Amino acid sequence: MIGPIIAIAKNTFQEAIRSNILIVCLVVLGVLCAFAPMFPALNDSHSRLKLALSISTSLCFYFGLIIIIFTSAAFLPEEISSKRIYTIFTKPVSRVQYLLGKLLGVFFLSFCLLFVFAIIVIGFVRLTYQSFDEQSKKSGEGFLRTINPYTFESFKRFRYGKEVGEVPSHYFEVAYSQIDAKNFDGKLSFKILANYLKPEKTGKVYFDIFLYDATSKKEIFSMKEVEVLDKKLVTIPFDISALKEVQTLKNVMIRVVIAQKSLDYISGISMKSSDFYLHQVSQPIELNILKCFFIFSLQFALLGFVAVAASTRMSYYIATIFALTTFAAGSLTGFLKEYMLDKEQKIHYKIIETDTFYAKVSHFLDQYMQVVCSIMPNFSKHDVSTQLIDGISLSFGKMFSISGHYGLYITAYLMLAAFMIWRREV
Amino acid sequence: MSSIVSITNLNKIYKTLFSKQKVHAVKDLNLEILKGEVFGLLGPNGSGKTTTIKLMLGLLFPTTGQIKIMDESAGSSKVHQSIGYLPEESYLYRFLNADEILHFYGKLFGIPKEKRLKKIDELIEMVGLSKSRKRPLKSYSKGMMRRIGIAQALINDPDFIVLDEPTSGLDPIGSREVKDLILKLKLEGKTVLLCSHLLSDVEDVCDRIAIMYEGKMECLGKVTDLLSVSETKEITLPPNQPDFVEFMLQNAKSRGLTLEVKHPRRKLEDLFMEIVRKNKN
């Protein structure tokens, strides 16, 4: 029962890795990765690491996607057109076993390909990281273990809650919402680069930093008179893990106030490229890349099998287009749903007229898209690349849930493909 | 002799989705292939031979009618377990070598590894590919592809073997070897269905033949019966008998009959094989 399935899977895998398309794509990928360090250099180490991760991940993702879809869509039409299928279907192998073998082959191809890509990405990121100076490396390490970095280019100047323009600042605020306490190990870092308009003789300004629960407005942590030198980038770490409140945090607000000590000496301050980081439970970037690429491999296996399923009754080109459309529709599902929800609200509030012909057609198309979005796998919901690039670790729970989602679709496509190939004449 | 294949009222009509035109490829075919015989299926292009074979193998489904192979429905896994099939062209995975391809097909039959290794060695030796067993199939000549195709058809030691144009692409020696193999299989009690355009091949090895034309079976019977001309007789004399020939001619003349006297001809294939054998020795 299982022997023929494994034999077909192994054969499918061998066929794919011995085909030229794979070699060509790997060469192109290698060349692009070799040229990637020549991309514009960024001063900020976080941005450089993010760029390195973003470029290499995107490249691997799209190359992998093309390889898997184009290769998978060719398996069945190639076997039928070359008539090799005659020698398979005349052996004691049921058509479902044949499909399962192909599916297993696509899975194996996907895992191996993405594992190779993950190694390339890890190597590339490490290579980029090696080129940092020691100071940048330290702050780079911070990025690799943080979640949800909040960046701002300038800050509002306030006095007693009102914006006051040129008047010396009193405080500014940043807020995080929907923090998952499980991903937060109670470490906070605050990076600041300030230009003082009229610095006092020593060039020092002092800040008081407060951490609030944004919902209850309750202060849960504070640090007084933190020293920040003019035009010097300062990273200030805090360990607040001992606080009970941290475990239940959902909405966090950080308030930075120029300390009373400084007020006499400066008349203005401007903030540049300042970031706040909530540190995540420490996890090596390599593990995060591997986890993320594992999810990619599941997504690719699903798309590969969509191509195989489509090719049971369609030509190579149509099956390829179908799989690519599935990817596009699956990636746009979230956006389309939001768009349609927004439109429904507009109709509800009578912003859009519903009597006209075009409005009716548009309404019908929206309904149609709603059905399509419900059928298509939701890739946008399970997009883990942004999480990877932002340095957010992927929990095993989430991986399990995404695997379940894709597994469900693979089973559905397998049943559909089995039905389509069951009475197919070759 | 019991029948291994039984075809009753078989019809196959090809329909296209967007056209009303239908092609009646096989018309009311009734056929029985007996156990242990070599059966030849002949006919010009488009006569329905390949369609009939595909229907028997479960690659196509009949429009009406029934096909039973070893008392099972055509296309079932049980039937496929005991069938060996060599397609018209050797459609195999060109990126694999001879060993790998035979292992692959062996695995599809669930043959245990040790038995598979032994069988593969035996088959590769039999088809004469020992020296090139590690070369990828894409580097094989047409004849070599045919040989490996025959090997894959025999990997499961089948009871019923379907050979579609088994000698195409082979040189006369290879062709003779295949014919010898068919006769050897017959001696082992296997049933062979042979489909070929080379009528001499069919004549050499088949016990019975069927000739199809435009989907219909036009002729069925034993090769010896179908090819013999029952109205005339042929006498073969031992060497050096000129007196007896003269006597026969005189006798016939007196009775008003015309006799034709000539030397029997050998087959070109026999002459070729004799020369090759002589040079080999």
Interface residues (C-beta under 8 A of the other chain):
Chain A: G3 P4 I6 A7 I8 N11 Q14 E15 R18 S19 S82 K83 R84 Y86 T87 I88 F89 T90 K91 P92 V93 S94 R423 E425 V426
Chain B: L57 G58 L59 L60 F61 S77 K78 H80 Q81 I83 Y85 P87 E89 Y91 L92 Y93 F95 L96 F104 Y105 K107 L108 F109 G110 Q152
